[in-house]
Amino acid sequence: MGNEKIRLAIMAPTLNLCNYLFGIEQGFFRKEGIEVEVIVRPGLHNTEAVAQGEADFGAANECVIQTALRGPTDLKILLQVLKDPLHDLIVPAEIQGIQELRGKSIAIPGAGSTPEIQTRWFFQKNGLIPDRDVFLVPQVSPETMADRVRKFEEGAYTGLIASPPTPFLLHAKGFKSLTELSTHFPGTASHGLVATTATIAQRRPLVEAVVRSYVRGVTALKEDRGTAVDFISRYFHLEPSLAVRGYDLLKDRWTAELSLDSLRSEIDFQARNAGVNPIVPESITDPQFAAIR
């Protein structure tokens, strides 16, 4: 009998989710009898894909939270796999400060994503009202991150919000980062492993195998620096020095845990943004898989 095939929806193939990509390439999922097809679904489309059956698992915890803030949901967070995803605000070298972005257009992630929300709050905190003083342009389908980078380089946007390794590549071309968003909003975002209650109930052995595969993959990623750096260099087409830099930036952020306290911080952030009362993290989590190793 062949391996069971699953679809995993991620927001983007970046270093933020290298933990999944590394574990898949290194064969940790195949050892559990699982073949993984990775599909890219930015923003709210990530968990929509899971809820609608297009994907078996997703990675966007903020989308689960936002859905639950609007009403009951069958989506459950099984693990947090990344703490405080990295998102840089990249600008041309001549831009010296935030105020110089007044009246300019900034390419940002999809509407509803945490970095989109963080970007809006960041500009507000610095006295620039989004859509009045600075114009934020969310990514929409079928536009890709590569499309956004090209348009940024061509001058269509004065700023670009992007995850590693994109900032490294743009720095090499003379652009620079003005700030990194998670430093202004610590504890307000994590990526995860998301499934529906139906998948958990009907395919429990598969869910356990997926969790075990991920945990063993991310453990190897964090413990085997040489293999990890080689993978990052090959997968993202980076010079070894940049691969090392990326690894060192993310190593302590990749994780395999389920912390109700940290999820409570994320929920409070999303609830404040939506102007609604927060929910309890227990309502959107299923803790029975967190101890799998």
DOKOLNU-331358 format. One line per field, with one value per residue (C-alpha): residue number from 1; residue in one letter; x, y, z. Coordinates in steps of 0.02 Angstrom, whole numbers. Layout:
<atoms>
num (NUM / ...)
residuo (a / ...)
x (X / ...)
y (Y / ...)
z (Z / ...)
</atoms>
This chain:
<atoms>
num (1 / 2 / 3 / 4 / 5 / 6 / 7 / 8 / 9 / 10 / 11 / 12 / 13 / 14 / 15 / 16 / 17 / 18 / 19 / 20 / 21 / 22 / 23 / 24 / 25 / 26 / 27 / 28 / 29 / 30 / 31 / 32 / 33 / 34 / 35 / 36 / 37 / 38 / 39 / 40 / 41 / 42 / 43 / 44 / 45 / 46 / 47 / 48 / 49 / 50 / 51 / 52 / 53 / 54 / 55 / 56 / 57 / 58 / 59 / 60 / 61 / 62 / 63 / 64 / 65 / 66 / 67 / 68 / 69 / 70 / 71 / 72 / 73 / 74 / 75 / 76 / 77 / 78 / 79 / 80 / 81 / 82 / 83 / 84 / 85 / 86 / 87 / 88 / 89 / 90 / 91 / 92 / 93 / 94 / 95 / 96 / 97 / 98 / 99 / 100 / 101 / 102 / 103 / 104 / 105 / 106 / 107 / 108 / 109 / 110 / 111 / 112 / 113 / 114 / 115 / 116 / 117 / 118 / 119 / 120 / 121 / 122 / 123 / 124 / 125 / 126 / 127 / 128 / 129 / 130 / 131 / 132 / 133 / 134 / 135 / 136 / 137 / 138 / 139 / 140 / 141 / 142 / 143 / 144 / 145 / 146 / 147 / 148 / 149 / 150 / 151 / 152 / 153 / 154 / 155 / 156 / 157 / 158 / 159 / 160 / 161 / 162 / 163 / 164 / 165 / 166 / 167 / 168 / 169 / 170 / 171 / 172 / 173 / 174 / 175 / 176 / 177 / 178 / 179 / 180 / 181 / 182 / 183 / 184 / 185 / 186 / 187 / 188 / 189 / 190 / 191 / 192 / 193 / 194 / 195 / 196 / 197 / 198 / 199 / 200 / 201 / 202 / 203 / 204 / 205 / 206 / 207 / 208 / 209 / 210 / 211 / 212 / 213 / 214 / 215 / 216 / 217 / 218 / 219 / 220 / 221 / 222 / 223 / 224 / 225 / 226 / 227 / 228 / 229 / 230 / 231 / 232 / 233 / 234 / 235 / 236 / 237 / 238 / 239 / 240 / 241 / 242 / 243 / 244 / 245 / 246 / 247 / 248 / 249 / 250 / 251 / 252 / 253 / 254 / 255 / 256 / 257 / 258 / 259 / 260 / 261 / 262 / 263 / 264 / 265 / 266 / 267 / 268 / 269 / 270 / 271 / 272 / 273 / 274 / 275 / 276 / 277 / 278 / 279 / 280 / 281 / 282 / 283 / 284 / 285 / 286 / 287 / 288 / 289 / 290 / 291 / 292 / 293)
residuo (m / g / n / e / k / i / r / l / a / i / m / a / p / t / l / n / l / c / n / y / l / f / g / i / e / q / g / f / f / r / k / e / g / i / e / v / e / v / i / v / r / p / g / l / h / n / t / e / a / v / a / q / g / e / a / d / f / g / a / a / n / e / c / v / i / q / t / a / l / r / g / p / t / d / l / k / i / l / l / q / v / l / k / d / p / l / h / d / l / i / v / p / a / e / i / q / g / i / q / e / l / r / g / k / s / i / a / i / p / g / a / g / s / t / p / e / i / q / t / r / w / f / f / q / k / n / g / l / i / p / d / r / d / v / f / l / v / p / q / v / s / p / e / t / m / a / d / r / v / r / k / f / e / e / g / a / y / t / g / l / i / a / s / p / p / t / p / f / l / l / h / a / k / g / f / k / s / l / t / e / l / s / t / h / f / p / g / t / a / s / h / g / l / v / a / t / t / a / t / i / a / q / r / r / p / l / v / e / a / v / v / r / s / y / v / r / g / v / t / a / l / k / e / d / r / g / t / a / v / d / f / i / s / r / y / f / h / l / e / p / s / l / a / v / r / g / y / d / l / l / k / d / r / w / t / a / e / l / s / l / d / s / l / r / s / e / i / d / f / q / a / r / n / a / g / v / n / p / i / v / p / e / s / i / t / d / p / q / f / a / a / i / r)
x (0 / 66 / 90 / -61 / -65 / -109 / -113 / -33 / -79 / 54 / 51 / 213 / 371 / 482 / 606 / 465 / 396 / 560 / 522 / 385 / 484 / 640 / 544 / 459 / 618 / 717 / 590 / 516 / 339 / 378 / 445 / 268 / 190 / 138 / 165 / 142 / 86 / 119 / -2 / 17 / -136 / -96 / -195 / -370 / -366 / -253 / -383 / -523 / -433 / -439 / -620 / -676 / -580 / -453 / -314 / -302 / -196 / -156 / -31 / -118 / -163 / -221 / -353 / -423 / -430 / -514 / -642 / -683 / -701 / -844 / -931 / -912 / -781 / -732 / -549 / -429 / -248 / -147 / 26 / 116 / 261 / 334 / 338 / 338 / 356 / 480 / 418 / 531 / 480 / 599 / 628 / 751 / 917 / 879 / 729 / 794 / 639 / 456 / 395 / 471 / 341 / 201 / 99 / 185 / 119 / 174 / 148 / 84 / 27 / -153 / -294 / -331 / -157 / -65 / 77 / -55 / -134 / 35 / 85 / -70 / -44 / 141 / 104 / -33 / 86 / 207 / 79 / 37 / -145 / -162 / -257 / -243 / -60 / 13 / -67 / -61 / -88 / -133 / -82 / -229 / -244 / -172 / -27 / 125 / 263 / 379 / 261 / 264 / 453 / 469 / 348 / 439 / 605 / 526 / 465 / 278 / 289 / 403 / 396 / 374 / 330 / 421 / 484 / 658 / 744 / 671 / 749 / 922 / 907 / 844 / 980 / 1108 / 1028 / 1044 / 878 / 867 / 751 / 677 / 606 / 549 / 368 / 376 / 492 / 347 / 212 / 296 / 190 / 49 / 78 / 123 / 105 / 40 / -35 / -221 / -352 / -541 / -633 / -692 / -514 / -463 / -609 / -608 / -421 / -341 / -196 / -154 / -158 / -42 / 77 / 78 / 116 / 253 / 329 / 330 / 403 / 544 / 580 / 590 / 695 / 820 / 814 / 861 / 992 / 1082 / 1143 / 1250 / 1112 / 988 / 1100 / 1135 / 947 / 912 / 1050 / 986 / 799 / 804 / 952 / 1055 / 1239 / 1298 / 1330 / 1150 / 1085 / 1179 / 1107 / 931 / 953 / 1020 / 876 / 741 / 814 / 742 / 575 / 537 / 447 / 328 / 218 / 44 / 47 / -122 / -39 / 44 / -115 / -208 / -92 / -129 / -316 / -312 / -219 / -340 / -492 / -431 / -406 / -581 / -662 / -740 / -722 / -585 / -621 / -536 / -392 / -466 / -607 / -491 / -361 / -351 / -213 / -216 / -73 / 48 / 144 / 184 / 370)
y (0 / 172 / 320 / 423 / 589 / 751 / 934 / 1062 / 1245 / 1372 / 1561 / 1571 / 1465 / 1574 / 1545 / 1575 / 1404 / 1321 / 1202 / 1119 / 1124 / 1049 / 907 / 863 / 863 / 766 / 625 / 636 / 629 / 485 / 385 / 397 / 343 / 518 / 609 / 796 / 915 / 1095 / 1225 / 1413 / 1505 / 1678 / 1764 / 1705 / 1590 / 1476 / 1413 / 1435 / 1299 / 1186 / 1225 / 1194 / 1030 / 1095 / 1061 / 936 / 1048 / 1233 / 1346 / 1513 / 1525 / 1706 / 1651 / 1525 / 1662 / 1787 / 1658 / 1611 / 1795 / 1806 / 1647 / 1458 / 1368 / 1187 / 1237 / 1187 / 1234 / 1078 / 1157 / 1322 / 1298 / 1474 / 1615 / 1796 / 1775 / 1897 / 2033 / 2176 / 2346 / 2364 / 2531 / 2611 / 2663 / 2849 / 2834 / 2885 / 2870 / 2824 / 3002 / 2999 / 2869 / 2997 / 2992 / 2833 / 2660 / 2509 / 2329 / 2228 / 2047 / 1993 / 2081 / 2002 / 1929 / 1975 / 2066 / 2169 / 2216 / 2249 / 2361 / 2468 / 2485 / 2523 / 2669 / 2734 / 2728 / 2833 / 2964 / 2906 / 2858 / 2711 / 2749 / 2935 / 2975 / 2814 / 2695 / 2510 / 2389 / 2211 / 2061 / 1985 / 1826 / 1782 / 1899 / 1810 / 1872 / 1868 / 1986 / 2104 / 2104 / 2140 / 2286 / 2353 / 2345 / 2434 / 2574 / 2537 / 2533 / 2634 / 2503 / 2315 / 2204 / 2038 / 1886 / 1812 / 1772 / 1915 / 2053 / 1973 / 1969 / 2149 / 2211 / 2142 / 2251 / 2411 / 2416 / 2419 / 2374 / 2516 / 2400 / 2223 / 2213 / 2081 / 2193 / 2315 / 2185 / 2042 / 1890 / 1937 / 1805 / 1623 / 1501 / 1328 / 1163 / 1179 / 1046 / 1028 / 936 / 812 / 771 / 750 / 634 / 532 / 524 / 527 / 407 / 519 / 675 / 592 / 542 / 719 / 793 / 665 / 698 / 885 / 874 / 759 / 869 / 1031 / 947 / 895 / 1068 / 1149 / 1020 / 987 / 1160 / 1100 / 1003 / 1144 / 1279 / 1172 / 1148 / 1334 / 1378 / 1255 / 1282 / 1472 / 1492 / 1587 / 1609 / 1505 / 1661 / 1719 / 1544 / 1549 / 1720 / 1659 / 1504 / 1601 / 1725 / 1591 / 1448 / 1503 / 1550 / 1378 / 1274 / 1130 / 1178 / 1230 / 1377 / 1442 / 1595 / 1647 / 1612 / 1722 / 1865 / 1835 / 1828 / 1991 / 2076 / 2014 / 2056 / 2235 / 2255 / 2188 / 2287 / 2132 / 2037 / 1904 / 1719 / 1591 / 1496 / 1329 / 1356 / 1350 / 1221 / 1033 / 993 / 804 / 800 / 925 / 793 / 686 / 674)
z (0 / -45 / 69 / 120 / 30 / 118 / 70 / 184 / 155 / 202 / 184 / 84 / 56 / 166 / 306 / 429 / 378 / 336 / 480 / 376 / 214 / 294 / 377 / 214 / 111 / 241 / 237 / 412 / 342 / 223 / 370 / 442 / 277 / 224 / 59 / 79 / -58 / -6 / -73 / -47 / 18 / 91 / 227 / 267 / 115 / 218 / 339 / 212 / 114 / 268 / 311 / 132 / 114 / -12 / 114 / 257 / 368 / 376 / 462 / 495 / 679 / 661 / 537 / 661 / 791 / 675 / 620 / 800 / 849 / 723 / 781 / 808 / 704 / 672 / 653 / 791 / 826 / 868 / 883 / 870 / 751 / 744 / 871 / 809 / 620 / 542 / 423 / 369 / 300 / 153 / 66 / -57 / 19 / 10 / 130 / 301 / 409 / 421 / 391 / 218 / 171 / 185 / 25 / -35 / -77 / 26 / -32 / 115 / 143 / 114 / 205 / 374 / 397 / 556 / 466 / 373 / 539 / 620 / 474 / 495 / 682 / 656 / 541 / 657 / 805 / 702 / 655 / 479 / 454 / 333 / 173 / 206 / 242 / 175 / 52 / 96 / -48 / 9 / -94 / -188 / -292 / -415 / -375 / -303 / -189 / -338 / -429 / -280 / -269 / -454 / -443 / -290 / -380 / -529 / -416 / -412 / -222 / -107 / 30 / 40 / 188 / 163 / 257 / 246 / 132 / 26 / 134 / 116 / -73 / -83 / 36 / -87 / -221 / -119 / -28 / 162 / 305 / 408 / 541 / 579 / 635 / 771 / 874 / 892 / 927 / 1022 / 1061 / 942 / 809 / 786 / 644 / 683 / 633 / 602 / 565 / 573 / 711 / 578 / 525 / 707 / 744 / 584 / 545 / 717 / 673 / 525 / 634 / 760 / 620 / 548 / 719 / 750 / 579 / 606 / 782 / 727 / 577 / 674 / 809 / 676 / 599 / 764 / 813 / 647 / 598 / 453 / 366 / 401 / 328 / 175 / 148 / 167 / 45 / -86 / -63 / -60 / -179 / -49 / -26 / 123 / 228 / 202 / 239 / 405 / 442 / 407 / 512 / 660 / 649 / 650 / 752 / 918 / 840 / 764 / 893 / 926 / 1072 / 1122 / 1242 / 1296 / 1373 / 1210 / 1111 / 1234 / 1187 / 1003 / 1035 / 1133 / 990 / 859 / 967 / 995 / 809 / 772 / 912 / 992 / 1154 / 1159 / 1164 / 1275 / 1191 / 1247 / 1122 / 971 / 1024 / 1038 / 1164 / 1148 / 1020 / 1098 / 1196 / 1043 / 1012)
</atoms>
